[in-house]
């Protein structure tokens, strides 16, 4: 008899309403793969973007589809040719769903491919920098929040080449990426301006923000220029799109840069400036990156930015909350195993 597991599953494209929790077969590792008993997994907006179908031409899904990218768990089986991990290892990292393998060809560092982490078990390609051993001093919940947000932030900092004393505006600082980007920028000794509501002001200050702008009280770009009339060195955009993002460029002094992760990506030509670097950044795992993030988490640079915990039975509801509710940091799903 086929062993089964519980998972969050979609049978077709759509909004979070298409997600349900049901039983299905436990995936088995093939050559070069590991099976992981998932302990915790974090939600990402990218999960829902892929599920919506907006990327189906570039990265079509196969159904039934299990969402989920970030995880922490225990290796339970290894396939042939796997030497990097052993059964019993505590691991963490990320994987792209297998059906989005076409997207992987666009990335400079191939990711691990996975059967989806919003499940009791998942299978990953073992030999990629997207997986790492979890240090004993890093708990599984914290580890599960690090991969996508942390790797995106590392990529942002590398692209920005930020120097001590530079002024950087982070637009949308309270979400998952903001909760890693702000402390990493602070550790790099930049002057961080964060947009946040008054209720979140202390949260982003605790992350390392030097200034906070209430983006609900008025135009954050106008307020930035009021405080810094000659402009700032850079903007990291985690939230704006379209004309709002193009308008934000006026706050950046000549020679500055605008780094974006929001979808859809802006056309650099729309800014009508040849003294501004505009770049869209994707999370890329380089060898050693996850180990660096783990070390930053252990030394306190990267706090455990978890706003709510769910059980797997409530996984579909968690995705609805990701859409409907304001989120600080990350939402995570904890997985209780029967044995």
Secondary structure, 3 states (H helix, E strand, C coil): CCCEEEEEEECCCCCHHHEEEEEEECCCCCCCEEEEEEEEEECCHHHHHHHHCCCCCCCCCCCCECCCCEEEEEEEEECCCCCCCCCCCEEEEECEEHHHHHHHCCCCCCCCEECCCCECEEEEECCCCCEEECCCCCCHHHHHCCHHHHHHHHHHHHHHCCCCCCEEEEECCCCCCHHHHHHHHHHCCCEEEEECCHHHHHHHHHHCCCEEECCCCCCHHHHHHHHCCCCEEEEEECCCCHHHHHHHHHHEEEEEEEEECCCCCCCHHHHCCCCCEEEECCCCCCCCHHHHHHHHHHCCCCCCCEEEEEEHHHHHHHHHHHHHCCCCCEEEEECCCCC
